[in-house]
Amino acid sequence: MPNLPKQPRPTNSQAVRQAWIDERSASRRARSADDRAAEWDHLERAHILSQPFAVLHLRTHLAMLGYGIRHGDHHEIAGQLIRLVLAGPGSALGRYPVGNTGGADVNAVTPMPVPAELRALLDGAAVVSP
């Protein structure tokens, strides 16, 4: 595993956690509407938000594993099983690839650009609206 730089914890943890809850809720709504693309998009956004928090990170990968199982995607299932082993320790140590969307279609340790609104939230510049 590459030597990823240590990441700082978000200064507004509660706002990031709430945004994660919102993305997970949106993914469940999309799943109920049988909108696979939207479900996956929200899971990817939840993944980006969850990376600084070991438990949320693991829960996101479990949701991604569930997606793979529901859709019979063997590549996604295998990828998520590997990520479930790496996610907790990586987050706990603050060493994770910032912006990585978490799916098996991307390298598990490659940093990726963070969408602007998520970057503002992770950097502490944004607030979650009620």
C-alpha positions as CSV (number, residue, x, y, z in Angstrom):
1,M,0.0,0.0,0.0
2,P,1.4,3.4,-0.9
3,N,2.4,5.8,1.8
4,L,-0.5,8.2,1.7
5,P,-0.1,11.6,3.5
6,K,-1.8,12.0,6.9
7,Q,-5.0,14.0,6.5
8,P,-6.3,16.5,9.0
9,R,-9.7,15.9,10.6
10,P,-12.5,18.2,9.5
11,T,-13.0,21.1,11.8
12,N,-16.7,20.9,11.4
13,S,-17.2,17.1,12.0
14,Q,-20.9,17.5,12.9
15,A,-21.7,19.2,9.6
16,V,-19.7,16.6,7.6
17,R,-21.5,13.8,9.4
18,Q,-24.9,15.4,8.7
19,A,-24.0,15.7,5.0
20,W,-23.0,12.0,5.1
21,I,-26.4,11.1,6.6
22,D,-28.1,13.2,3.9
23,E,-26.2,11.4,1.1
24,R,-27.0,8.0,2.5
25,S,-30.7,9.0,2.8
26,A,-30.6,10.2,-0.8
27,S,-29.0,6.9,-1.9
28,R,-31.8,4.9,-0.1
29,R,-34.5,7.1,-1.8
30,A,-32.9,6.5,-5.2
31,R,-32.8,2.8,-4.4
32,S,-36.5,2.8,-3.6
33,A,-37.2,4.6,-6.8
34,D,-35.1,1.9,-8.7
35,D,-32.7,4.7,-9.9
36,R,-29.4,2.8,-9.9
37,A,-27.3,5.6,-11.2
38,A,-28.5,8.1,-8.6
39,E,-28.1,5.5,-5.8
40,W,-24.5,5.0,-6.8
41,D,-23.8,8.7,-7.2
42,H,-25.0,9.4,-3.7
43,L,-22.9,6.4,-2.4
44,E,-19.8,7.9,-4.0
45,R,-20.5,11.3,-2.4
46,A,-21.1,9.6,0.9
47,H,-17.8,7.8,0.5
48,I,-15.9,11.0,0.0
49,L,-17.5,12.5,3.1
50,S,-16.9,9.4,5.2
51,Q,-13.2,9.0,4.7
52,P,-12.1,11.0,7.8
53,F,-14.3,8.8,10.0
54,A,-13.6,5.1,10.4
55,V,-17.1,3.9,11.3
56,L,-18.8,6.0,8.6
57,H,-16.2,4.9,6.1
58,L,-16.9,1.2,6.9
59,R,-20.6,1.7,6.8
60,T,-20.3,3.3,3.4
61,H,-18.3,0.4,2.0
62,L,-20.9,-2.0,3.5
63,A,-23.6,0.0,1.6
64,M,-21.5,-0.3,-1.6
65,L,-21.1,-4.0,-1.0
66,G,-24.9,-4.3,-0.7
67,Y,-25.3,-2.4,-4.0
68,G,-22.9,-4.9,-5.7
69,I,-24.8,-7.9,-4.2
70,R,-28.2,-6.6,-5.2
71,H,-27.0,-6.1,-8.8
72,G,-24.9,-9.2,-9.1
73,D,-21.8,-7.2,-9.7
74,H,-19.0,-9.7,-8.8
75,H,-16.3,-7.1,-9.6
76,E,-17.9,-4.6,-7.2
77,I,-18.4,-7.3,-4.5
78,A,-14.7,-8.3,-4.6
79,G,-13.6,-4.7,-4.6
80,Q,-15.7,-3.8,-1.6
81,L,-14.5,-6.8,0.4
82,I,-10.9,-5.6,-0.1
83,R,-11.9,-2.0,0.8
84,L,-13.7,-3.2,4.0
85,V,-10.3,-4.5,5.2
86,L,-8.5,-1.2,4.3
87,A,-11.0,1.5,5.1
88,G,-11.2,1.4,8.9
89,P,-7.4,1.4,9.6
90,G,-6.8,4.0,6.8
91,S,-9.4,6.4,8.3
92,A,-8.3,5.8,11.9
93,L,-4.8,6.7,10.9
94,G,-5.8,9.6,8.8
95,R,-4.3,8.0,5.7
96,Y,-6.7,7.7,2.9
97,P,-6.9,8.9,-0.7
98,V,-8.8,12.2,-0.6
99,G,-11.7,12.4,-3.0
100,N,-11.6,8.7,-3.9
101,T,-15.1,7.7,-4.8
102,G,-14.8,4.2,-3.3
103,G,-16.0,2.0,-6.1
104,A,-14.2,-1.0,-7.5
105,D,-14.0,0.8,-10.8
106,V,-11.3,3.1,-9.4
107,N,-7.9,2.3,-7.8
108,A,-8.5,2.1,-4.0
109,V,-5.5,4.3,-3.2
110,T,-5.7,7.0,-5.9
111,P,-6.7,10.5,-4.7
112,M,-9.3,12.1,-6.9
113,P,-10.7,15.7,-7.3
114,V,-13.3,16.5,-4.6
115,P,-16.5,18.2,-5.9
116,A,-16.4,21.9,-4.9
117,E,-19.4,21.7,-2.5
118,L,-18.0,18.7,-0.7
119,R,-14.5,20.3,-0.6
120,A,-16.0,23.4,1.0
121,L,-17.7,21.2,3.6
122,L,-14.6,19.1,4.3
123,D,-12.5,22.3,4.6
124,G,-15.0,23.8,7.0
125,A,-16.2,26.6,4.8
126,A,-19.7,25.3,4.2
127,V,-22.6,24.8,6.6
128,V,-25.4,22.3,6.2
129,S,-28.8,23.9,5.8
130,P,-31.6,22.7,8.0
